[in-house]
Amino acid sequence: MEALVVFVVGFIIVVTATALLKRTGSGKHAGVVFSIQVSLLFLVATLSLWHECSVGTIVASGLATVLGWYVADKPSHSALAVFVGRYRLALFLLSIFGIALLVLVAIPITTFLTSPGELGIHMDRLLKVNVRDVMVIVYSAAFIYLLATVPGLRAAMAVVATGAFFLGWMYAFVLPFGYPMLTGLAFEQLARPLQDILLRSAMDLVVVLAVAFALRYCWLRFGSRAVLGAVMMANVSIALAVGFSASRDQVGLAGNINETPTHSRPMVFSRTQPNTLFIFLDRFMGSHVESALRDEPQLADRLSGFTWYPRSVSAGENSIAGVHPLLGGYDYLPVEMNARGRSLKDLSVEAFSILPRNFAQKGYRTNVVNPRGLGFTMMGDCSFLNWESVFCSHIPAGVSRQKAQQMGFPVHALAEANYASLLSLLGAMRVAPYAMKEAIYARGPWQPFLDHSSGTTFREWAELDSLKELTSVDDAAPAFNMVTNILPHEPYYMGLDCLPKTTQLHVSTEELQKLGHKSLFSLQHANTARCALRLVAQYLDHLKEVGVYDQTTIVIASDHGIVGSVQDSSSRAVAGGATDNTYVSVRPLVMVKDAGAKGAMKVSETFMPNAEVPIILCRSIGGCINPYMDNKPIATDGRDDPFPVSLVPWQFSLQRPDAFVIRKQLMLTGKDPFNREGWSSSAP
């Protein structure tokens, strides 16, 4: 019904516009007519998406425009049929095929499926599902073409489809800007100012007209055969890009998590021997500790023996740049990894292996839990840590399911077919002009994925909340435990009471200002960081109760800060002027408790890059070595002044095989990340 409404309204708009053109005499100017035709087509298609975001309304708007112009101006369509000639069917079907290939296959595989996110679908499944859908679309288009028996209509359909294909190609590869990154199975819900939306929409019209006139010129200058050749070459290049990406071994992998046995209690501590614990909280922005302690002062006592190092900095603004120094030390800064000229995947595995290998060789029972990103895989491939005395596992799914049942929380599990739909939706958004992007962003069918995102928040909360049930204590050998949790990365469904919700956290503008945040995005992250720290404190309380806390060295750290609409309003950031997101994104968490340390939490103003974490952890075993670099000691040699921070793409696939693609290099001089004057930037 909605598609029918769009068709009728679009048809009326086009017929009315044609009549006005003829009445004013503007129809005598070919360029003016062409500009108005293209603008109307774009307007009707955009309004149809805002009316209902579906494929049906887009198809209806296109058919309404073509049929409306035909009814109102049959002679021009007859001339168009002669001009396009016998290539109209090939142009139409190849253009439809190219658009479908971009949206359903090429962009999902080359852009999204290669990222270390929460996408639970393998490349072969995507190909089976979406290649089938591509052919269904092509066959459906052929059927519609068959129904349009008039040559003029068929020619118009071919021209519109060809223009749409090249426009989509332009937005996919030349203008893929303007919207946030994928996270939590949907785009982060960042507000976009109205003036930005209007400016981008105006730019859309310029781009659409530019592409249309360029195509018109090429058609008039070189003919339909040359345009058909260009469409064929573009399709071949897209297919080759898909084949290249599909051949890369990291595409779509989730890791061999099913091949690694899970354990009901994957973490173990000794009552009589020293222990080491590393809690890795992905995307925890370090300055949130200040606000968390302000809101919950009792945390300082619960985190007894800890020292917080607020003047920390990460090697990059995302996990792929920040996680390797956190696990392997300064030798795994992006600039250092690039200098070695070896496979990035191999170097990544090295970084993940440094701590487990060293502790295992010193007689520690070593447990690595939820090693996300290990082996350039999404969930973490435990087969890369297959050594004696090293136990790598993932927290059993039953942990979060049981908690969900107890709380009556509906955990939504997406099937692979749902993930294929999500990737197709993201592909459509990538090829669409900005005005249409905004319609998809605001009115698209995101709800199934948002529902699942609430389940992701619940799972991460449940796993942190259940750490005590996942821990065993004995009188055997010393133990090293490392656990990763991404709750700070998935903050949107965490309530102010630190319990996960089925709906996103929202507060009024007045309440937002009262809480000291300029955006809901900022509040969501600060709130969830506080909740994560509370859950960690709860686990530490348990370690005290079972008598292993005092002899355990503990580090709580993150790999980077937050990219997005977050300003750092902490006292240090305000005093030093480094409040904006450039600095927030590379501001990680570092908190340390040495074995035997007591008293309320302390604060140290020492410069402490999170690349120091392996050095700190290894103090309890007399230091660590890098077995991949001639047993080089893990030391503080990389704490340079200036200190390099590398901004790289967040996807594995966008790096070179043997080097990170560094888009921008930040340099910190003076070893104070809160001093804005100490920061500079340069091209890589």
C-alpha positions in Angstrom: 0.0 0.0 0.0 2.8 2.5 0.9 4.5 1.7 -2.4 1.3 2.4 -4.2 0.9 5.8 -2.4 4.5 6.7 -3.4 3.8 5.7 -7.0 0.6 7.8 -7.3 2.1 10.9 -5.6 5.3 10.6 -7.6 3.4 10.2 -10.9 1.3 13.3 -10.1 4.4 15.4 -9.3 6.2 14.5 -12.5 3.1 15.0 -14.7 2.4 18.4 -13.1 6.0 19.5 -13.5 6.0 18.6 -17.2 2.9 20.6 -17.7 4.4 23.6 -16.0 7.5 23.3 -18.2 5.5 23.3 -21.4 3.4 26.2 -20.2 6.4 28.4 -19.3 8.3 27.5 -22.4 11.3 26.1 -20.5 10.8 22.9 -22.3 12.6 24.4 -25.3 15.9 24.3 -23.4 17.3 20.8 -23.3 19.7 21.4 -20.5 17.0 23.0 -18.3 14.6 20.1 -19.0 17.3 17.5 -18.2 18.3 19.3 -14.9 14.6 19.4 -13.8 14.1 15.8 -14.8 17.1 14.6 -12.8 16.2 16.8 -9.8 12.7 15.6 -9.7 13.8 11.9 -9.9 16.1 12.5 -7.0 13.5 14.4 -5.0 10.8 11.8 -5.5 13.1 9.0 -4.6 14.3 10.8 -1.4 10.8 11.7 -0.3 9.7 8.1 -0.8 12.4 6.8 1.5 11.4 9.3 4.2 7.8 8.2 3.7 8.7 4.5 4.1 12.3 3.2 4.1 11.9 0.1 1.8 13.0 -1.2 -1.5 9.4 -1.2 -2.7 9.1 2.6 -2.3 12.3 3.2 -4.2 11.2 1.0 -7.1 7.8 2.7 -7.0 9.3 6.2 -7.1 11.5 5.3 -10.1 8.6 3.8 -12.0 6.4 6.7 -11.2 9.0 9.2 -12.5 9.6 7.2 -15.7 6.0 6.6 -16.5 5.0 10.2 -15.5 7.5 11.7 -18.0 6.3 9.2 -20.7 2.7 10.1 -20.3 3.4 13.8 -20.2 6.0 13.9 -23.1 5.8 10.8 -25.3 7.8 12.4 -28.2 10.9 12.7 -26.1 10.7 9.1 -25.0 10.3 8.0 -28.6 13.5 9.9 -29.5 15.2 8.4 -26.5 14.3 4.9 -27.6 16.0 5.5 -31.0 19.0 7.1 -29.4 19.6 4.3 -26.8 18.9 1.6 -29.4 19.4 -2.1 -29.0 21.6 -1.8 -26.0 18.8 -0.7 -23.6 18.1 -4.2 -22.2 21.8 -4.9 -21.6 22.3 -1.5 -20.0 19.3 -1.9 -17.7 20.1 -5.4 -16.5 23.8 -4.8 -16.1 23.2 -1.6 -14.1 20.6 -3.3 -11.8 23.1 -6.2 -11.4 25.9 -3.7 -10.5 23.8 -1.9 -7.9 22.7 -5.2 -6.3 26.3 -6.5 -6.4 27.5 -3.4 -4.6 24.8 -3.3 -2.0 24.5 -7.0 -1.2 28.0 -8.5 -1.8 30.8 -6.1 -2.6 30.4 -3.5 0.2 29.5 -6.1 2.9 32.5 -8.2 2.2 35.1 -5.5 1.5 34.0 -3.0 4.1 32.1 -4.6 7.0 32.7 -8.3 7.1 36.4 -7.8 7.6 36.0 -5.8 10.8 36.7 -7.2 14.3 33.1 -6.4 15.4 30.1 -8.4 16.5 29.1 -9.8 13.1 28.4 -13.5 13.5 28.3 -14.5 9.8 30.9 -16.3 7.7 31.8 -15.1 4.2 30.6 -18.3 2.5 27.2 -17.9 4.2 27.0 -14.3 3.0 27.8 -15.3 -0.5 25.2 -18.1 -0.6 22.5 -15.8 0.8 23.3 -12.5 -1.0 24.4 -13.8 -4.4 21.1 -15.5 -4.6 19.3 -12.3 -3.7 21.3 -10.4 -6.4 19.9 -12.8 -9.0 16.4 -12.5 -7.6 16.7 -8.7 -8.1 18.0 -9.1 -11.6 15.2 -11.5 -12.6 12.6 -9.2 -11.0 14.0 -6.3 -12.9 13.8 -8.3 -16.1 10.2 -9.1 -15.5 9.4 -5.4 -14.9 11.2 -4.6 -18.2 9.1 -7.3 -19.9 5.9 -5.6 -18.7 7.0 -2.2 -20.1 6.3 -3.1 -23.7 6.8 0.4 -25.0 10.4 1.1 -26.3 10.4 4.6 -24.9 9.6 3.4 -21.4 12.3 0.7 -21.7 14.9 3.2 -22.9 14.0 5.5 -20.0 14.3 2.6 -17.5 17.8 1.8 -18.9 19.0 5.4 -18.7 17.7 5.8 -15.1 19.2 2.5 -14.0 22.6 3.4 -15.6 22.6 6.8 -13.9 21.7 5.2 -10.5 24.6 2.7 -10.9 27.3 5.3 -11.6 25.8 7.5 -8.8 26.0 4.6 -6.3 29.5 3.8 -7.4 30.5 7.5 -6.8 29.1 7.6 -3.3 30.5 4.1 -2.4 34.1 4.8 -3.4 34.6 8.5 -3.8 32.3 10.1 -1.2 31.8 7.5 1.6 31.8 10.1 4.4 29.6 11.7 6.9 28.3 8.9 9.2 29.6 7.2 12.3 31.3 3.8 12.4 29.5 0.6 12.8 29.4 -0.6 16.4 27.0 -2.8 18.3 25.3 -3.9 15.1 24.1 -0.5 14.2 25.5 3.0 13.7 26.2 4.8 16.9 23.3 7.1 17.3 25.1 10.4 17.2 23.1 13.5 16.6 23.7 15.4 13.3 23.0 19.1 13.3 20.2 20.2 11.0 22.5 22.6 9.1 24.8 19.7 8.3 21.9 17.6 7.0 20.7 20.5 4.8 24.3 21.2 3.6 24.8 17.6 2.6 21.5 17.4 0.9 22.4 20.5 -1.2 25.7 18.9 -2.0 23.7 15.8 -3.1 21.9 17.8 -5.7 25.2 19.1 -7.1 26.7 15.6 -7.2 23.6 14.1 -8.8 23.4 16.7 -11.5 27.2 16.5 -12.1 27.0 12.7 -12.5 23.9 13.0 -14.7 25.5 15.7 -17.0 28.8 13.8 -17.2 26.9 10.6 -18.2 24.8 12.6 -20.7 27.9 14.0 -22.3 29.6 10.6 -22.6 26.4 9.2 -24.0 26.1 11.9 -26.6 29.8 11.9 -27.4 30.6 8.2 -27.5 27.2 6.4 -27.8 25.4 3.6 -26.0 27.9 1.0 -26.9 30.7 2.9 -25.0 28.5 3.4 -22.0 27.6 -0.3 -22.0 31.3 -1.0 -22.1 31.9 1.3 -19.1 29.1 -0.4 -17.1 30.6 -3.8 -17.9 34.1 -2.7 -16.8 32.8 -1.3 -13.6 31.0 -4.5 -12.8 34.1 -6.5 -13.5 36.2 -4.3 -11.2 33.6 -4.8 -8.4 33.6 -8.5 -8.9 37.4 -8.6 -8.8 37.4 -6.6 -5.6 35.0 -9.1 -4.0 37.2 -12.0 -5.2 40.3 -10.4 -3.7 38.7 -9.7 -0.4 37.1 -13.1 -0.2 40.5 -14.8 -0.8 42.0 -13.1 2.3 42.0 -15.5 5.2 40.8 -13.0 7.8 37.5 -12.3 6.1 34.5 -13.2 8.2 36.3 -15.3 10.7 35.0 -15.7 14.1 38.0 -17.7 15.4 38.1 -21.4 16.3 36.1 -20.8 19.4 34.1 -24.0 19.0 37.2 -26.1 18.7 38.5 -24.9 22.1 36.9 -26.6 25.1 35.2 -24.2 27.5 35.4 -24.6 31.2 32.8 -23.8 33.8 35.4 -22.0 35.8 38.0 -20.7 33.3 39.9 -18.6 35.9 41.9 -20.0 38.8 43.9 -18.5 41.8 46.2 -19.9 44.3 45.8 -19.2 48.0 49.4 -20.0 48.8 51.3 -18.8 45.7 51.5 -15.4 44.0 48.9 -14.6 41.3 48.6 -12.1 38.5 45.3 -10.8 37.1 44.8 -8.6 34.0 41.3 -7.2 33.4 41.1 -5.6 29.9 38.1 -3.3 29.5 37.9 -2.4 25.8 37.2 1.4 25.2 37.2 2.5 28.8 38.2 6.2 28.7 40.6 6.7 31.6 39.2 10.1 32.8 35.9 8.4 33.6 37.5 7.2 36.8 37.4 10.7 38.2 33.6 11.1 37.6 33.0 7.5 38.8 34.8 8.2 42.1 32.9 11.5 42.4 29.5 9.6 42.0 30.6 6.6 44.1 33.3 7.6 46.6 33.2 4.2 48.2 34.9 2.8 45.1 38.2 4.2 46.4 38.1 1.9 49.4 36.8 -1.1 47.4 39.8 -0.7 45.0 42.2 -0.9 47.9 45.9 -1.0 47.1 45.3 0.4 43.6 47.1 3.3 42.0 45.3 5.1 39.1 47.5 6.6 36.4 45.4 9.3 34.7 48.2 10.6 32.6 48.1 7.7 30.2 48.0 7.6 26.4 47.4 4.8 23.9 49.1 4.2 20.6 46.0 4.8 18.7 42.3 5.6 18.8 41.0 2.2 18.1 41.6 -1.4 19.0 43.7 -2.5 16.0 46.3 0.2 16.9 45.9 0.2 20.7 45.7 -3.4 21.7 49.1 -4.7 20.6 51.2 -2.3 22.7 48.9 -3.0 25.6 49.7 -6.7 25.3 53.2 -6.7 24.0 54.8 -3.5 25.0 56.5 -0.7 23.0 57.8 -3.0 20.4 54.2 -3.3 19.1 53.4 0.4 18.6 52.1 0.7 15.0 55.2 2.5 13.9 57.4 -0.3 15.3 55.3 -3.0 13.8 55.5 -1.3 10.4 59.3 -1.0 10.7 59.6 -4.8 11.0 58.1 -5.4 7.5 56.4 -8.7 8.5 52.9 -9.9 8.2 50.6 -7.8 10.5 48.6 -10.9 11.4 51.8 -12.7 12.6 52.9 -9.6 14.6 49.5 -9.3 16.1 49.6 -13.0 17.3 53.1 -12.2 18.7 51.7 -9.4 20.8 48.9 -11.6 22.2 51.4 -14.3 23.0 54.0 -12.3 25.0 52.3 -12.5 28.4 50.9 -16.1 28.2 54.2 -17.5 27.1 56.3 -15.7 29.7 54.0 -16.6 32.6 53.7 -20.2 31.5 57.4 -20.6 31.2 57.8 -19.3 34.8 55.5 -22.1 36.0 52.3 -20.1 36.2 49.0 -21.7 35.3 47.9 -19.4 32.5 44.3 -18.6 31.6 43.4 -16.3 28.8 39.6 -15.7 28.6 37.8 -14.0 25.7 40.9 -13.0 23.7 39.0 -10.7 21.2 41.0 -9.9 18.1 43.5 -12.7 18.5 44.7 -13.9 15.1 42.9 -11.0 13.4 39.6 -12.7 14.2 36.5 -11.2 15.6 36.0 -13.3 18.8 39.6 -14.5 19.1 41.0 -17.7 17.8 42.4 -19.7 20.7 44.3 -22.1 18.5 47.1 -19.4 18.3 47.8 -19.9 22.0 48.0 -23.7 21.9 51.0 -24.2 24.4 51.5 -26.3 27.5 50.2 -24.7 30.7 48.2 -22.1 28.6 44.5 -22.5 28.7 42.6 -20.2 26.3 38.8 -20.2 26.4 35.7 -18.1 26.0 33.1 -17.6 28.7 30.3 -20.1 28.0 27.2 -18.6 26.5 25.1 -20.3 29.2 26.4 -17.7 31.7 24.5 -14.9 30.1 21.5 -17.1 29.2 21.1 -18.2 32.8 21.2 -14.6 34.0 18.7 -13.5 31.4 16.3 -16.2 32.5 16.7 -15.2 36.1 16.0 -11.5 35.3 13.4 -12.1 32.6 15.6 -10.3 30.1 14.9 -11.2 26.4 18.2 -11.9 24.8 17.8 -11.7 21.0 20.0 -14.0 19.0 20.4 -13.1 15.4 20.6 -15.8 12.8 23.1 -15.6 10.0 20.4 -14.6 7.6 19.7 -11.6 9.9 23.3 -10.6 9.7 23.2 -10.8 5.9 20.2 -8.4 6.0 22.1 -6.0 8.3 25.1 -6.0 6.0 22.8 -5.3 3.0 21.3 -2.4 4.9 24.7 -1.0 5.5 25.6 -1.5 1.9 22.5 0.4 0.8 23.5 3.3 3.1 27.0 3.4 1.7 25.9 3.8 -1.9 23.0 6.3 -1.2 23.3 10.1 -1.5 23.4 11.8 1.9 19.8 12.8 2.0 18.9 9.2 1.4 21.5 8.1 4.0 19.7 10.3 6.5 16.4 8.6 5.7 17.9 5.1 6.1 19.7 6.2 9.2 16.5 7.6 10.8 13.8 5.3 9.4 15.6 2.2 8.4 14.7 -1.3 9.8 17.4 -1.3 12.4 15.2 -2.6 15.3 16.1 -6.3 15.1 19.8 -5.3 15.2 19.2 -2.8 18.0 17.4 -5.5 20.0 20.4 -7.7 19.6 22.7 -4.9 20.6 20.8 -4.7 23.9 21.6 -8.4 24.2 25.3 -7.7 23.6 25.2 -5.1 26.5 23.5 -7.7 28.6 26.0 -10.4 27.8 29.0 -8.3 28.6 27.4 -7.1 31.9 26.4 -10.7 32.8 30.0 -11.9 32.2 31.5 -9.2 34.4 28.8 -9.8 37.0 29.5 -13.6 36.9 33.3 -13.5 37.3 33.1 -14.8 40.8 31.1 -17.9 39.6 33.8 -18.4 36.9 36.6 -18.4 39.4 38.1 -21.3 41.4 40.6 -21.2 44.2 43.1 -23.8 45.3 46.5 -24.3 47.0 48.4 -25.3 43.8 50.8 -23.5 41.6 50.8 -19.7 40.9 48.3 -18.4 38.3 48.1 -15.8 35.6 44.6 -14.8 34.5 43.7 -12.4 31.7 40.1 -11.6 30.9 38.7 -9.3 28.2 35.3 -7.5 28.4 33.8 -5.0 26.1 31.0 -3.6 28.3 32.4 0.0 28.0 32.3 -0.5 24.2 28.5 -1.3 24.3 27.1 1.4 26.6 23.8 2.3 25.0 21.5 -0.1 26.9 23.0 0.3 30.4 20.7 2.0 32.9 21.8 4.7 35.4 21.2 1.9 38.0 23.9 -0.1 36.3 21.5 -2.8 35.2 21.1 -3.6 31.4 17.8 -2.5 29.8 15.9 -3.5 26.6 15.7 0.1 25.5 18.5 2.6 25.1 19.3 5.0 27.9 17.6 8.4 27.3 17.4 11.4 29.5 15.9 14.9 29.0 18.1 17.8 27.8 17.7 19.4 31.2 18.9 16.2 32.9 21.7 15.8 30.5 23.0 19.3 31.3 22.5 18.6 35.0 24.7 15.5 34.7 27.4 17.5 33.0 27.3 16.0 29.5 26.9 17.7 26.1 25.5 14.6 24.4 23.6 11.5 25.2 26.5 9.5 23.7 28.9 11.0 26.3 26.5 10.2 29.2 26.1 6.6 28.0 29.8 6.0 27.9 30.5 7.7 31.2 27.7 5.8 32.9 28.7 2.4 31.6 32.4 3.0 32.5 31.2 3.7 36.1 29.1 0.5 36.0 32.0 -1.5 34.7 34.3 -0.3 37.4 31.6 -1.1 40.0 31.4 -4.7 38.6 35.2 -5.0 38.8 35.1 -3.8 42.4 32.5 -6.4 43.1 34.8 -9.1 41.7 37.7 -7.8 43.7 35.5 -8.0 46.9 35.1 -11.7 46.1 38.8 -12.2 45.7 39.2 -10.6 49.2 36.6 -13.0 50.6 38.3 -16.1 49.3 41.7 -15.0 50.5 43.7 -14.4 47.3 43.5 -10.6 46.9 46.6 -9.7 48.9 49.0 -11.9 47.0 47.6 -11.0 43.6 49.1 -8.4 41.3 46.2 -6.8 39.4 46.1 -4.4 36.4 42.9 -3.0 35.0 43.5 -1.3 31.7 42.0 -0.4 28.3 43.4 -0.2 24.8 42.1 3.3 23.8 39.6 6.0 24.6 36.4 6.9 22.8 35.9 8.2 19.2 32.7 10.3 19.0 30.8 13.1 20.6 32.6 13.0 23.9 34.4 15.9 25.6 36.7 15.3 28.6 35.4 17.5 31.4 37.8 16.0 34.0 39.8 18.5 36.1 43.1 17.6 34.4 41.7 17.9 30.9 40.1 21.3 31.6 43.3 22.6 33.3 45.5 21.5 30.4 43.0 22.4 27.6 43.0 18.9 26.1 39.3 18.3 26.3 38.2 17.6 22.8 37.7 14.2 21.2 41.1 14.1 19.5 42.6 13.5 22.9 39.7 11.7 24.5 40.1 9.0 21.8 43.6 8.1 22.9 43.1 8.4 26.7 43.0 4.8 28.1 42.6 3.4 31.5 45.5 2.2 33.6 45.1 1.1 37.2 47.6 -1.1 39.1 47.7 -3.0 42.4 51.0 -4.7 43.3 50.8 -7.8 45.5 50.6 -6.8 49.1 49.6 -3.2 48.4 47.0 -1.8 50.9 45.0 1.3 51.6 42.5 3.4 49.7 43.1 3.9 46.0 45.9 6.4 45.2 46.5 8.6 42.2 49.9 9.0 40.5 50.6 11.8 38.0 53.5 9.8 36.4 53.3 9.6 32.6 52.1 6.0 32.0 51.4 4.9 28.4 49.3 1.8 28.4 52.2 0.1 26.6 53.7 -0.1 30.1 51.1 -2.7 31.1 53.1 -5.8 30.1 56.2 -4.4 32.0 54.1 -3.9 35.1 52.5 -7.3 34.9 55.9 -8.9 34.4 57.5 -7.4 37.5 56.0 -10.2 39.5 58.0 -12.8 37.6 61.2 -10.8 37.3 60.5 -9.3 33.9 59.5 -10.7 30.5 61.3 -11.3 27.3 60.1 -11.2 23.7 60.8 -14.7 22.3 60.1 -13.4 18.8 62.9 -10.7 18.9 65.9 -12.7 20.1 64.6 -12.8 23.7 64.8 -9.0 24.0 63.6 -7.8 27.5 60.3 -6.1 27.7 61.4 -2.7 28.9 60.5 1.0 29.0 62.7 1.9 26.1 59.8 3.0 24.0 58.6 5.7 26.4 60.0 8.3 24.0 59.6 12.1 24.0 57.9 12.8 21.7 55.6 9.8 21.9 53.9 8.7 18.7 50.2 8.0 18.4 49.1 6.5 15.1 45.6 7.0 13.7 44.8 4.0 11.4 41.5 2.6 9.9 39.6 0.5 12.3 39.1 -2.5 10.0 41.7 -5.3 9.6 41.0 -5.3 5.8 42.0 -1.6 5.3 45.6 -2.2 6.4 48.4 -3.4 4.1 49.4 -7.0 4.6 52.7 -6.0 6.2 52.0 -2.6 7.6 49.3 -0.4 9.2 47.9 2.4 7.0 48.7 5.4 9.2 46.4 8.2 8.1 47.7 10.7 10.6 50.5 10.8 13.2 50.0 12.6 16.5 53.1 13.4 18.5 53.0 14.1 22.3 55.9 16.2 23.6 56.5 16.8 27.3 54.9 13.5 28.5 51.7 15.2 29.7 48.7 14.1 27.6 46.5 16.7 29.3 48.7 19.6 28.0 47.2 20.7 24.7 50.3 22.6 23.9 52.3 19.4 23.9 50.3 17.8 21.0 51.1 18.2 17.3 50.2 16.3 14.2 51.8 15.5 10.9 51.2 13.4 7.8 52.5 9.8 8.1 
